[in-house]
Amino acid sequence: MRKLNYLLDTHTLLWATSAPEKLSALVQSVIENERHRLFISKATLWELSIKENIGKLSLPRGFFERIFDLGYEPLGIELEHLDSYRALPLIHRDPFDRLLIAQALSEKLCLLSCNAQIQLYDVEYLW
């Protein structure tokens, strides 16, 4: 099996760390395979911070630190990601999802997401 690189959508990260039964069997197997590199965008951390701040969700203490201790790798937001973001067709209006799509395209990552609108873009994804 070849080593692949993946980017987790926000809901995928939350389910992987707290409710893995919500993940598809395929995504569970990808996440459990130690040969795969799993990236978490800093945009996802920003989105989670906003949602926690407005009371939309509650994260366990030390959540951000713990996910990286679990082997997930951080993915920063680079200028090339923003160039890719601006070039995306406006199919989906969620800025965080659009940035994840742009990052996946720029970095040649497979996006792990069940979001149907993401699947309308020409981005590699699994669910």
C-alpha positions as CSV (number, residue, x, y, z in Angstrom):
1,M,0.0,0.0,0.0
2,R,1.4,3.4,-0.9
3,K,1.6,6.2,1.6
4,L,-1.0,8.9,1.1
5,N,-1.5,12.4,2.6
6,Y,-4.9,13.4,3.9
7,L,-6.5,16.6,5.2
8,L,-9.3,16.2,7.7
9,D,-12.4,18.4,7.5
10,T,-13.6,19.9,10.8
11,H,-16.4,17.4,11.4
12,T,-14.0,14.6,10.5
13,L,-11.5,15.7,13.1
14,L,-14.3,16.1,15.8
15,W,-15.7,12.6,15.0
16,A,-12.3,11.0,14.8
17,T,-11.4,12.2,18.3
18,S,-14.8,11.9,20.0
19,A,-17.3,9.7,18.0
20,P,-15.4,7.5,15.5
21,E,-18.5,5.5,14.9
22,K,-19.8,8.5,12.9
23,L,-17.0,8.1,10.4
24,S,-17.4,5.8,7.3
25,A,-15.5,2.5,7.5
26,L,-13.2,3.8,4.7
27,V,-12.3,7.0,6.6
28,Q,-11.8,5.0,9.8
29,S,-9.3,2.7,8.1
30,V,-7.4,5.7,6.5
31,I,-7.1,7.4,9.9
32,E,-6.0,4.2,11.7
33,N,-3.3,3.4,9.1
34,E,0.0,4.6,10.4
35,R,1.5,4.9,6.9
36,H,-0.8,7.8,6.1
37,R,0.0,11.4,7.0
38,L,-3.0,13.2,8.4
39,F,-3.1,17.0,8.3
40,I,-5.2,19.4,10.3
41,S,-5.5,22.9,8.8
42,K,-4.9,25.8,11.1
43,A,-8.2,27.1,9.5
44,T,-9.9,24.2,11.2
45,L,-8.5,25.2,14.6
46,W,-9.6,28.8,13.9
47,E,-13.1,27.5,13.0
48,L,-13.3,25.4,16.1
49,S,-12.1,28.3,18.3
50,I,-14.9,30.6,16.8
51,K,-17.6,27.9,17.4
52,E,-16.4,27.3,20.9
53,N,-16.3,31.1,21.6
54,I,-19.9,31.6,20.4
55,G,-21.1,28.5,22.3
56,K,-21.8,26.3,19.4
57,L,-19.6,23.5,20.7
58,S,-17.5,22.7,23.7
59,L,-14.0,21.3,23.3
60,P,-12.2,19.3,26.0
61,R,-9.3,21.1,27.8
62,G,-6.1,20.8,25.8
63,F,-7.9,19.6,22.7
64,F,-5.5,21.4,20.2
65,E,-2.4,20.1,21.9
66,R,-3.8,16.6,22.2
67,I,-4.6,16.2,18.5
68,F,-1.0,16.9,17.6
69,D,0.1,14.4,20.3
70,L,-2.1,11.8,18.5
71,G,0.0,12.2,15.3
72,Y,-2.0,14.7,13.3
73,E,0.2,17.3,11.6
74,P,-0.6,21.0,11.5
75,L,-1.0,22.7,8.1
76,G,-0.5,26.4,8.0
77,I,-2.2,28.8,5.7
78,E,0.2,29.8,2.9
79,L,0.0,32.4,0.2
80,E,-0.4,29.7,-2.5
81,H,-3.4,28.5,-0.6
82,L,-5.0,31.9,-0.8
83,D,-4.2,32.1,-4.5
84,S,-6.0,28.7,-4.9
85,Y,-8.9,30.0,-2.7
86,R,-9.4,33.0,-4.9
87,A,-9.4,30.8,-8.1
88,L,-12.2,28.5,-6.8
89,P,-15.6,28.8,-8.3
90,L,-18.2,30.1,-5.8
91,I,-20.1,26.8,-5.5
92,H,-19.9,26.8,-1.7
93,R,-19.9,29.9,0.4
94,D,-18.4,28.6,3.7
95,P,-15.0,30.3,3.9
96,F,-13.5,27.5,6.0
97,D,-14.6,24.7,3.7
98,R,-13.3,26.7,0.7
99,L,-9.9,27.2,2.4
100,L,-9.7,23.4,3.1
101,I,-10.5,22.8,-0.6
102,A,-7.8,25.2,-1.7
103,Q,-5.3,23.7,0.7
104,A,-6.1,20.2,-0.5
105,L,-5.7,21.2,-4.1
106,S,-2.4,23.2,-3.5
107,E,-0.8,20.5,-1.4
108,K,-2.2,17.5,-3.3
109,L,-4.0,16.2,-0.3
110,C,-7.1,14.0,-0.2
111,L,-9.8,15.7,1.8
112,L,-11.7,13.5,4.3
113,S,-15.2,14.9,4.3
114,C,-18.8,13.9,4.0
115,N,-19.8,17.5,3.0
116,A,-21.7,17.2,-0.3
117,Q,-20.9,20.7,-1.3
118,I,-17.2,20.0,-1.1
119,Q,-17.7,17.1,-3.4
120,L,-18.8,19.5,-6.1
121,Y,-15.3,20.8,-6.5
122,D,-12.5,19.1,-8.5
123,V,-10.8,18.0,-5.3
124,E,-9.8,14.5,-4.3
125,Y,-11.9,13.4,-1.3
126,L,-13.0,10.3,0.5
127,W,-15.9,9.4,2.7
